[in-house]
Amino acid sequence: MRHLIASVALTLLFASPALASLDIGPGTTGVSIGNSPEWTGLRLNFADNGIDRVRGLNFTVWRANGDGPGEGEISGVGLGVWGPKAGRLRGLHLGIAEVIASHDVSGVGVSLIGVGSGTTSIFGGDEYGRGRMRGVFLGGLGVAAGTDIKGIGFGGLGIGSGGNMTGIMLGGLGAGAGEDITGLAVGGLGIGAGGDLTGIALGGIGAGVGGHARGMIAGLIGAGVGESFSGIGLAGIGMGIGEEAKGLLVSGIGAGVGESFTGVALSGIGMGVGEHFRGIAISGIGMGVGESLTGIGIGGIGVGAPETRALTAALITTRGEYMTGVTVSAYNKWDYRMEGLAIGLLNITDELKGVQLGLLNIAYSNPGWRRILPFVNWGNQ
C-alpha cells in the first residue's frame, strides 16, 4: 500500500500539470502532491500551472507553465529548483534561476540569477507595465521591477525599476530608476534616475539625475543633475547642474551651474555659474559668473563677474563691471566702478571709490592729475 501511494505521488508530482493532485487533509488544507490550484499547508509540485492561491510551503521542481499575468498567489515560503513564479508572491521565496511575479513581490526574494516583477520571465518574458517589489531582494545577476522597488535590493550586475526605488539599492555594474530614487543607491559603473534623487547616489564612473537632487551625488568621472541640486556633489572630472545648486561641489576638472549657486565650490580647473554665486569658490585655473559674485572667488589664472561683492583673487586677472570689496591679481580691470581695495601690477576702472595699489593705477573719472598714478591712487568717498 505504501509503495502504491508513493508511486501515485511521484506520478502526480512529475506528470502533466493537467492531472489532479494527491491531497491529504480536510478540504484544501494539509499535504498536497501535484498541481492543486488552491492549498494551505505543504504543497509539492513539478511545475505550477493555473494556480489560484497557495498558503504555506510550496516546492516546485521546474518553471511554471502558465505565462498569464493573473497566475494566482503564493503566500508563505516558496522554494524551487527553477524558482517560484506567480502573479503575486508573499513571504520568503528562493530559486536557482529566478523568482518572478507578474504583479508584485512582497517579503524576501533570493535567486542565483534574478528576481523580478512585472514580467513573466527575467529571460525575456512578456511585459505587463506593472510590477512592484517590497522587501529584501538578492539576485546573482540582477533585480528588476516594472514599477517600484522599496526596501533592500542587490543585483550582481544591476538593479533597476521602471518607477521609483526607495531604500538601499546596490548594483554590481549599475542601478537605475525610471522615476525617483529615495535612499542609498550604489552602482559599480553608474547610477541613473529619470526623476528626482533624495538621499545618496554613488556611481563608480558616473551618476545622473534627470530632475531635482537633494543629498549626495558622486561619480569617479562625472555627476550631473538636470534641475536643482542641494547637498554634496563629488566628481573626479566634472559636474553639471542644470538649474540652481546649494551646498558643496567638488570636481577634479570643472563644475558648471546653469542658474545660481550658494555654498562652497572647489574645482581643479574651472567653475562656471550662469547667474549668481554666493559663497566660496576656488578653481585651479579660473572662475566665471554670469551676473554677480558674493563671498570669495579665487582662480589660479582669472576670475570674472559683471558684479562682485567679494574678495576676488587670481594670478593673472580679475575682470568685471562693478567691484565692491577687495580684488588682487596682476591685472584688475573693472569697467565702471571699483569700490574698496584693488592690489595688482595694473589697476584700471572708470570710477574709483577706494584705493588702488600697484605699479600703475588708472581711474578715468578722477581729476586730471589723479587719473593715472604710479604706486597708489584713490577716489572720492
Secondary structure by P-SEA (a helix, b strand, c coil): caaaaaaaaaaaaccccccccccccccccccccccccccccbbbbcccccccccccbbbbcccccccccccbbbccbbbccccccccccccbbbbccccccccccccbbbbccccccccccccccccccbbbbccbbbbccbbbbccccccbbbbccbbbbccccccbbbbccbbbbccccccbbbbccbbbbcbbbccbbbbccbbbbccccccbbbbccbbbbccccccbbbbccbbbbccccccbbbbccbbbbccccccbbbbccbbbbccccccbbbbccbbbbccccccbbbbccbbbbcccccccccccccccccccccccccbbbbcccccccccccbbbbccccbbbbccbbbbcccccccccccccccccc
